[in-house]
Amino acid sequence: MHAFRSHTCAELNASNVGETVRLSGWVHRVRDHGGVLFIDLRDHYGMTQVLCDPDSPVFNEVEHVRSEWCIRIDGNVKARDPELVNPKIPTGEIEVFIRDLEIHGASEELPLIVFGDQEYPEETRLRYRFLDLRREAMQENMKLRSDVVASLRRRMWDQGFREHQTPIITASSPEGARDFLVPSRLHPGKFYALPQAPQQFKQLLMVSGFDKYFQIAPCFRDEDPRADRAPTDFYQLDMEMSFASQEDIFDTIQPVIEGAFEEFGGGHTVDKLWPRIKFADAMKWYGTDKPDLRNPIKMQDVSEHFRGSGFAIFAKLLEQEGTEIRAIPASGGGSRKFCDRMNAFAQKEGLPGMGYIFWRDGESGMEAAGPLAKNIGPERTEAIRQQMGVGKGDAVFFLGGKPQAFERVAGLARNVIGEELGLTEQNRFAFAWIVDFPMYEKDLDTGVIDFSHNPFSMPQGGEQALDGDPLEVLGFQYDLACNGYELVSGAIRNHRLDIMFKAFAIAGYGEDEVRKRFGGMVNAFRYGAPPHGGCALGIDRMVMLLADEQNIREVILFPMNQRAEDLMMGAPSEPTNEQLRELRLRVLPPEE
């Protein structure tokens, strides 16, 4: 017999009754039923009930076994009584009577209980992640992650792509986030960087004649953590194609993503039609460039109804250049209690408040209520109601000013209204391509022009587009939104050096600086670069959606905490003096 097991803890069934078997695993829980000891023995594959009574030669040893001890048992497979069959597990028809026991590893008192679904502080879970990962929900999440990655790989190969690995140690490159720097021992005073993404390398692969590339790529960015983003590293399905248009990228990646969501979506509806929404429209209608289209609410500009109105706050606001009033319809939100709650929400998010009108039964039929309705009068109120398509029992909320100042809160308010009023459809994955991103943006404080998205993107209209107002230039850039998250980001690349130099010059980067920062790519583009483009799919975020988790740390094996610390391994740690001397580095004391 095998030294550790003849079967896993998920394999035995009624056909094995009478056999002598060997199992190894962890003690999930122990139950004492009048001198008969029942143990749920667990391994990666499942659970088997084993039992022991005083007739067993190892009864005294089994009495000392506790939860999470790692043990091996030999025993006889017996059929359970019909009324004791457990249909919830594959091994529910049988149990194993213990004849022999070996303790592989005893366990000390547990800092968190593996059995059950008790909640523990994040610090405890991350410090003892090896125990946390034994829990059923975490095991299932990690199996899901592994299966999703395998599925994505198969689907990319089926599309004619080959997988290639790009370097992990490379040069520092400004790509929107801080680099993790790695000091060089052989070149004192110089540093490598961990790649924020394989962006430049995959473009160089296209120049090298590799037509279709993909990779399950680790990426490293020194970022502030969020619920949907890890603070140090993440994985993405990275892909690039030569001689490809934006349409080609969409046609290639949609069946890969759609198929994986259908395979692992747990029966949720997966949208087949993925609308294309211009960035400007997404911000205007949803207040975000990653809208949740399960929520039917679409905001509208209602500025004209407030110009010269009796509501002085909005009327005066509209006299300023670049301002507008935006309305959020709320079907079923027509009560003062709900309206006041949403007004308080806006104040909590840093705005003065959120105006509202709601419609209810009045003495002569439906009437508009709320301070705004009284200030602007019945004609304007009715015009707003008709434009927004609302009626009795509904409400409309208003935010005003320069869109950059209120769009974020408007988008959040739209989400809250959709959830609280039951308008957001559940059990559905809704996708949308966000297209026509602006190439440039202006800093509101300094007036400086800089890239707003990916600096390596081809401007729509080519070189001629760069001769006009930079803020009017659109790029061949695109994101895929799913249920309120950015799932994919990509672009058609700028493969023409003359256009690249001109595009960077508008953002204040001279040709010499571009050559210095991106020397490898600039040099390669001198030797026949093909038109190319691609995208990257966030695997952690995708699995988070499929697992129906709210925090990305639930689908990462060994995540950092909110302060980018690994509590289990003790990272980051202080280097030894010997390490510093070898690298010719000195650590400055922290600023007070």
Secondary structure, 3 states (H helix, E strand, C coil): CCCCCCCCCCCCCHHHCCCEEEEEEEEEEEEEECCEEEEEEECCCCEEEEEECCCCCCHHHHCCCCCCCEEEEEEEEEECCHHHCCCCCCCCCEEEEEEEEEEEECCCCCCCCCCCCCCCCHHHHHHCHHHHCCCHHHHHHHHHHHHHHHHHHHHHHHCCCEECCCCCCECCCCCCCECEEEECCCCCCCEEEECCCCHHHHHHHHHCCCCEEEEEEEEECECCCECCECCCEEEEEEEEEECCCHHHHHHHHHHHHHHHHHHHCCCCEECCCCCEEEHHHHHHHHCCCCCCCCCCCCCEECHHHCCCCCCHHHHHHCCCCCCEEEEEEECCCCCHHHHHHHHHHHHHCCCCCCEEEEEEEECCEEEEECHHHHHHHHHHHHHHHHHHCCCCCCEEEEEEECHHHHHHHHHHHHHHHHHHCCCCCCCEECEEEEECCECEEECCCCCCEEECCCCCECECCHHHHHHCCHHHCEECEEEEEECCEEEEEEEEECCCHHHHHHHHHHCCCCHHHHHHHCHHHHHHHHHCCCCEEEEEEEHHHHHHHHCCCCCHHHHCCCCCCCCCCECCCCECCCCCHHHHHHHCCCCCCCCC
